[in-house]
Amino acid sequence: MLLQMVDVKSQYLKIKEEVDRGIHEVLDTTIFIGGPKVKKFQEELESYLGVKHVIPCANGTDAIQIALMALGLKPGDEVIVPAFTYVATAEVIALLGLVPVMVDVDTDSFNLSVEDIEKAITPKTKAIVPVHLYGQSADMETIMNLAHKHNIFVVEDNAQAIGADYTFSDGTVKKTGTIGHIGCTSFYPSKNLGCYGDGGAMMTNDDDLATLLRKIANHGQSVRYYHDVVGCNSRLDAIQAVVLSAKLKHLDEYNAARKKVADFYDAAFAGHAEIITPLRSTFSTHVFHQYTLRIKNGKRDVMKDFLDEHKIPNMIYYPVPLYKQEAFKASSNGTEYLENTELLCNEVISLPIHTEMTEEQLRYICDHVLRFFS
């Protein structure tokens, strides 16, 4: 049986006609960078997210970097970031000469611990970068209240949770990525909304920030050859924009399909003494960019070997805390041990989840996982 962590090709075949037509239109016009196709996707995503401004860029890592550049932070300023996340989130902080302050996460949600955020805030803290890990929002209402209290910025890393809804205590609902001062996302091919190359975007409701973000992403210019700030070159190309336009109209459908897969897994593993299934938050929907289990009693690595042996795809996101990465020894805040992060690095394992999975595939995977423990 052929199993894949992500099946981009089968998803493409269902929208092939529209994607191919859009790509040929770009080729016919030869407007490859910017232009009407990028503008069209930008406006469609603004409408979908309910946000005033979407600023497309070259990739999700650039999106975070440009967002931090737009906030006017200075070398030595501290930025709070989860210790349990992909390297890109902290990488750009260090790259800009800022100090990544790595804090612990909750073991249930995998997201930033709000208690640990407050403990980590100092007079040098200028921003928080919550990561909506695996497809579910961090506790944004509490984080925004902390940010307001301490007059610091919030930049959401929404690369894994596009399409998720966050419900505030007053019943207000907003899409993740539109709650902080700036939201950032990636359109890497395996994402819930992925293109066929690299791509990213920033989101904000602040007009002035939007203007500055656009400038920075375009060499610091709004008028050609007149450069107001030092910027970079980070643009979404038109071919990727037409792919994203075709897929955006199916995003809720894609996320629903992922949830159906997660429901199947949840039911299969319910009540198992050595398997902890993902938490479903009361304040956030879950779009399941990853379906991530925690395996107890030190059995995770042995289980991975078992799945590998039976050719069942799996991944460990993430095996090493950020503060133990060689790259951050000189630039981090000196963190040496965070209990929850260390626990998760030793327990998490992600199973295949994508929009094209069949019940036969799911039964095969679940049977083998349960067989490992028998």
C-alpha positions in Angstrom: 0.0 0.0 0.0 1.4 3.4 -1.0 1.3 5.8 1.9 2.5 9.4 2.0 2.8 12.1 4.7 1.3 14.5 2.1 -0.2 13.7 -1.2 0.1 16.9 -3.2 -0.3 15.2 -6.6 -3.7 13.7 -6.0 -4.9 17.0 -4.7 -3.6 18.7 -7.8 -5.4 16.3 -10.1 -8.7 17.4 -8.7 -8.1 21.0 -9.6 -5.8 20.4 -12.6 -7.9 22.2 -15.2 -8.1 25.4 -13.3 -4.5 25.4 -12.2 -3.2 24.6 -15.7 -5.4 27.3 -17.2 -4.1 29.9 -14.8 -0.5 28.9 -15.3 -0.9 29.2 -19.1 -2.5 32.6 -18.7 0.6 33.8 -16.8 2.8 32.3 -19.5 0.7 34.1 -22.2 0.9 37.5 -20.5 4.6 37.0 -19.4 3.8 39.0 -16.2 5.7 36.7 -13.9 6.4 38.9 -10.9 3.6 40.8 -9.3 0.8 41.8 -11.7 -3.0 41.1 -11.7 -2.8 37.4 -10.7 -0.9 38.3 -7.5 -3.3 41.2 -6.8 -6.3 38.9 -7.3 -5.0 36.3 -4.8 -4.1 39.0 -2.3 -7.7 40.4 -2.4 -9.2 36.9 -2.2 -7.1 36.0 0.9 -8.0 39.4 2.5 -11.7 38.5 2.0 -11.3 35.0 3.3 -9.4 36.0 6.4 -11.4 39.2 7.1 -8.3 41.3 7.3 -7.6 44.7 5.8 -4.2 44.0 4.3 -2.4 40.9 2.9 1.1 41.5 1.7 2.4 38.5 -0.3 6.1 37.7 -0.2 8.6 35.0 -1.2 8.2 32.6 1.8 7.1 32.2 5.3 10.6 32.8 6.8 10.8 36.1 4.9 7.4 37.0 6.3 8.5 36.8 9.9 11.8 38.7 9.1 10.0 41.5 7.3 7.4 41.7 10.1 10.1 42.2 12.7 12.0 44.7 10.5 8.8 46.8 10.3 8.4 47.0 14.0 11.6 49.0 14.4 13.3 46.7 16.8 16.9 47.3 17.6 19.8 44.9 18.1 19.7 43.5 21.6 15.9 43.8 21.9 14.3 40.6 23.2 11.7 38.6 21.3 9.8 35.8 23.1 9.4 32.6 21.0 8.5 29.0 21.9 11.4 26.6 22.4 9.4 23.9 20.7 9.0 24.9 17.1 10.6 24.9 13.7 13.9 26.8 13.5 12.6 29.5 11.1 10.7 31.3 13.9 13.8 32.0 15.9 16.2 32.0 13.0 15.2 35.4 11.8 15.2 36.9 15.3 18.9 36.0 15.7 19.6 37.1 12.1 18.4 40.6 12.8 20.6 40.9 15.9 17.7 40.5 18.3 17.7 38.1 21.2 15.4 35.0 21.0 14.0 34.4 24.4 12.9 30.8 24.3 10.1 29.8 26.6 8.3 26.6 27.4 5.1 25.3 25.9 2.0 23.5 27.2 2.2 19.7 26.8 -1.4 19.5 25.8 -1.6 22.2 23.1 2.1 22.3 22.1 1.7 26.1 22.1 3.3 28.8 24.2 2.7 28.7 27.9 1.1 32.0 28.8 2.4 31.7 32.3 5.9 31.3 31.1 5.5 34.3 28.7 4.8 36.6 31.5 7.7 35.3 33.6 10.0 35.9 30.6 9.0 39.6 30.0 11.7 42.1 30.9 12.2 45.8 30.0 14.1 44.6 26.9 11.1 42.6 25.6 9.7 44.2 22.5 7.7 41.4 20.8 6.2 37.9 21.2 6.0 35.4 18.3 3.3 32.8 19.2 3.4 29.8 16.8 0.0 28.1 16.2 1.7 24.7 16.1 0.4 21.8 14.2 -2.8 23.7 13.2 -4.3 25.0 16.4 -4.1 28.6 17.8 -2.2 29.6 20.8 -4.2 31.4 23.6 -4.3 34.7 21.7 -6.7 36.6 23.9 -4.4 36.1 26.9 -1.3 36.8 24.8 -2.8 40.1 23.4 -3.8 41.2 26.9 -0.2 40.6 28.1 1.1 42.5 25.1 -1.2 45.4 25.8 -0.2 45.5 29.5 3.5 45.6 28.7 3.3 47.6 25.4 4.9 45.0 23.2 4.2 43.7 19.7 2.7 40.4 18.7 3.7 38.7 15.4 1.7 35.5 14.8 3.4 32.6 13.1 0.4 31.1 11.3 2.3 28.9 8.9 0.6 25.7 10.2 -2.8 27.0 11.1 -4.3 29.0 8.2 -8.0 28.7 8.2 -8.3 28.1 11.9 -10.9 30.1 13.9 -10.1 31.7 17.3 -13.1 32.5 19.6 -12.7 35.2 22.2 -14.4 35.2 25.6 -17.0 37.6 24.3 -17.9 35.3 21.4 -16.0 37.3 18.8 -14.4 35.0 16.2 -11.3 35.8 14.2 -9.1 33.8 11.8 -5.6 33.0 13.2 -3.1 35.3 11.7 -5.4 38.4 12.0 -5.3 38.8 15.8 -1.7 40.1 16.4 -0.2 43.3 15.1 1.1 41.3 12.2 0.4 37.7 11.1 2.7 35.6 8.9 2.2 32.5 6.9 3.9 30.1 4.5 2.6 28.6 1.3 5.2 25.8 1.2 3.7 23.0 -0.9 2.9 20.7 2.1 1.0 23.5 4.0 -2.8 23.4 4.3 -2.8 26.2 1.7 0.3 25.4 -0.3 1.6 26.5 -3.7 3.9 24.6 -6.0 7.1 26.3 -4.9 7.9 28.8 -2.2 5.5 31.6 -1.1 4.4 33.5 1.9 2.3 36.4 3.2 1.9 38.9 6.0 -1.4 40.1 7.3 -2.3 43.2 9.3 -5.2 45.6 10.0 -2.8 48.5 10.5 -2.6 50.8 7.5 0.8 52.2 8.4 2.3 48.8 9.1 0.9 47.5 5.8 2.6 50.3 3.9 5.9 49.7 5.6 5.7 45.9 5.1 5.1 46.4 1.4 8.1 48.8 1.2 10.5 46.5 3.0 9.5 43.5 0.9 10.2 45.6 -2.3 13.7 46.9 -1.6 12.3 49.7 0.7 10.6 51.4 -2.1 7.0 52.4 -2.9 8.0 54.4 -6.0 10.6 52.7 -8.2 14.2 53.8 -7.6 13.2 55.9 -4.5 14.1 53.9 -1.4 12.7 55.1 1.9 14.0 52.3 4.1 16.5 49.5 3.9 14.5 46.5 2.6 14.9 43.2 0.9 13.7 41.4 -2.2 10.8 39.1 -1.3 8.0 38.7 -3.8 5.3 36.1 -4.6 5.4 35.1 -8.3 2.3 35.0 -10.5 2.4 31.3 -11.2 2.3 30.6 -7.4 -0.5 33.1 -7.1 -2.8 31.3 -9.6 -2.1 28.0 -7.8 -3.1 29.6 -4.5 -6.2 31.2 -5.9 -7.3 27.8 -7.2 -6.7 26.2 -3.9 -8.0 28.9 -1.6 -11.6 28.3 -2.6 -11.2 24.7 -1.3 -9.3 25.5 1.9 -12.3 25.0 4.2 -13.0 21.7 2.4 -9.3 20.7 2.7 -9.3 21.5 6.5 -12.5 19.6 7.0 -10.9 16.5 5.3 -8.0 16.8 7.6 -10.3 17.0 10.6 -12.0 13.8 9.4 -8.7 12.0 9.3 -7.9 13.3 12.8 -11.3 12.1 14.1 -10.6 8.6 12.7 -7.2 8.5 14.5 -8.7 9.8 17.7 -11.3 7.1 17.7 -8.8 4.4 17.0 -6.4 5.4 19.8 -9.0 6.5 22.4 -8.3 5.4 25.9 -4.9 3.8 25.1 -2.7 4.0 28.1 0.5 4.8 26.2 -0.9 7.1 23.4 -2.0 10.7 24.0 -4.0 12.1 21.1 -4.0 15.8 20.2 -5.9 18.2 22.4 -9.0 20.0 20.9 -9.0 23.5 22.3 -12.2 25.1 23.6 -11.2 28.5 22.0 -9.7 27.3 18.7 -10.7 25.1 15.8 -7.9 22.7 14.7 -7.0 22.4 11.1 -4.5 19.6 11.6 -1.5 20.6 9.6 0.0 17.7 11.5 -1.6 14.9 13.5 0.8 14.5 16.4 0.7 11.9 19.1 2.6 11.7 22.3 4.0 8.2 23.0 4.6 7.5 26.7 7.1 5.3 28.6 10.0 6.0 26.4 8.6 4.0 23.5 8.5 6.7 20.8 11.8 6.0 19.0 11.1 2.2 19.0 7.7 2.8 17.6 9.2 5.0 14.9 11.5 2.2 13.9 8.6 -0.2 13.8 6.6 2.2 11.5 9.7 2.7 9.3 10.1 -1.1 9.0 6.5 -1.4 7.8 6.9 1.6 5.4 4.4 3.8 7.2 5.5 7.4 6.9 6.0 9.3 10.1 7.9 12.4 11.3 9.2 13.8 14.5 8.4 17.5 14.7 10.7 18.4 16.5 13.5 16.2 18.1 15.7 18.9 19.5 14.8 22.1 21.5 15.8 25.3 19.9 18.0 26.2 22.7 20.1 23.0 22.2 20.7 23.8 18.5 24.3 24.8 17.8 23.1 27.8 15.8 21.6 29.5 18.9 24.3 29.0 21.5 25.6 32.5 21.0 22.3 34.4 20.4 19.7 32.8 22.7 19.0 33.9 26.3 21.0 31.1 27.8 18.1 28.7 28.4 19.5 25.2 29.3 16.4 23.2 30.2 12.6 23.6 29.8 10.7 20.6 31.2 7.7 20.5 28.8 9.8 21.1 25.7 12.2 18.4 26.6 9.3 16.0 27.3 7.7 16.7 23.9 10.9 16.4 22.0 11.1 12.8 23.4 7.5 11.9 23.0 6.0 13.4 19.8 5.5 11.6 16.5 3.3 12.7 13.6 1.3 10.3 11.4 0.3 10.8 7.8 -2.5 13.4 7.3 -3.7 15.0 4.1 -6.8 15.7 2.1 -6.7 12.6 0.0 -6.5 9.8 2.6 -8.8 6.8 2.3 -10.4 4.8 5.1 -8.4 1.8 3.9 -5.1 3.7 4.4 -6.2 4.9 7.8 -7.2 1.5 9.0 -3.8 0.1 7.9 -1.9 2.8 9.8 -4.0 2.5 12.9 -3.8 -1.3 12.9 0.0 -1.1 12.8 0.3 1.5 15.5 -1.9 -0.6 17.8 0.0 -3.8 16.9 3.2 -2.2 18.1 1.8 -1.9 21.6 0.2 -5.4 21.6 
